[in-house]
Amino acid sequence: MQQLNLFTESIPVLPITYYPDFLSLEQANSLYQHCLKLEWQQNQIRIAGKTMPVPRLECIYGDAGCDYLYSNSVFLKPLTWTDNLAKLRDSITALTSYKFRIVIGNQYRTQGGRIMSISILY
């Protein structure tokens, strides 16, 4: 039986390109150590009328005026780019030709340690 599609597919799919070895192991380890020292914060989120801690630490760095709001209750105002994050942004821009304006970090604490993700957005 064929799956019915209720919506037209009018949203363009952005190209995704994988760049293996974009950072050397040494560069990646250095960036990880730098990210551990970023200004992580525990934000509060409002869900179903209740305020509770976001289940991760967050940080945002970027251009002035690139504020970020999610879930209609968590407002993030970017800190000034660190030198290391700006170098990463510039390397990605040189490779892709996209201009990126903010980087958002999420750090999840687990029993085995921490899992960190850094997303650079334009």
C-alpha positions in Angstrom: 0.0 0.0 0.0 1.3 3.5 -0.9 1.7 6.2 1.8 -0.5 9.2 1.1 1.1 12.6 1.2 -1.2 15.3 2.6 1.2 18.2 2.0 3.0 19.4 -1.1 6.7 19.3 -0.8 7.4 23.0 -1.4 10.1 23.5 1.2 13.5 23.3 -0.4 16.0 20.8 1.0 19.3 22.5 2.0 22.4 20.8 0.8 24.3 18.8 3.4 27.9 18.2 2.7 30.2 16.1 5.0 33.8 17.2 5.2 35.8 14.4 6.8 38.8 15.6 8.7 37.6 19.2 8.6 39.5 19.6 11.9 42.5 17.6 12.7 42.4 15.5 15.9 44.6 18.1 17.6 42.3 21.0 16.5 39.2 19.1 17.6 40.6 18.3 21.0 41.7 21.9 21.4 38.2 23.1 20.4 36.6 20.7 22.9 38.8 22.0 25.7 37.9 25.6 24.8 34.2 24.7 24.8 34.4 23.3 28.3 35.4 26.8 29.4 32.5 28.6 27.7 29.9 30.4 29.8 27.4 27.6 30.2 24.1 28.4 32.0 21.2 26.5 33.3 18.1 28.2 31.9 14.5 27.9 32.9 11.7 26.8 30.5 7.9 27.1 30.9 5.9 24.1 29.9 2.2 23.6 30.6 2.2 26.5 33.0 5.1 25.2 35.0 8.6 26.6 35.1 11.4 24.0 35.3 15.1 23.8 34.5 16.1 23.0 30.9 17.6 19.5 31.0 20.9 20.7 29.7 23.4 23.5 30.0 23.3 26.1 27.2 25.4 28.9 25.8 25.2 31.2 22.8 27.8 33.4 21.2 27.5 35.6 18.1 26.8 38.9 16.5 25.0 41.6 18.5 21.3 41.6 17.9 21.0 37.9 17.1 18.9 37.0 20.1 17.3 33.6 20.1 14.0 32.5 21.6 12.7 29.0 21.7 9.6 27.3 23.2 8.2 30.8 23.7 9.9 31.0 27.1 13.7 30.6 26.8 15.5 33.8 25.6 19.2 33.6 24.8 21.2 36.7 24.2 24.5 36.0 22.5 27.8 36.8 24.2 30.6 38.2 22.0 32.4 35.6 19.9 35.5 34.1 21.5 38.6 34.0 19.3 38.4 30.2 18.9 34.7 30.2 18.0 35.3 33.1 15.5 38.2 31.2 13.9 35.9 28.1 13.6 33.1 30.3 12.1 35.6 31.9 9.6 36.9 28.5 8.5 33.4 27.2 7.9 32.5 30.4 6.0 35.6 30.1 3.8 34.6 26.5 3.0 30.9 27.0 2.4 30.5 30.7 1.5 27.7 31.0 4.1 27.9 33.8 6.6 27.2 32.5 10.1 25.9 34.8 12.9 25.6 32.7 16.0 26.8 29.5 17.6 24.6 27.7 20.1 26.1 25.2 22.5 24.2 22.4 24.4 25.8 20.3 27.1 24.0 17.3 28.4 25.2 15.8 31.6 25.1 12.0 31.8 26.2 9.4 34.3 29.1 8.6 32.1 30.2 12.2 31.7 29.0 14.9 29.3 27.9 15.2 25.8 28.4 18.5 24.1 27.0 19.8 20.8 27.9 23.1 19.1 25.7 24.4 16.2 26.7 27.3 14.1 23.7 29.1 12.6 23.2 31.7 10.0 
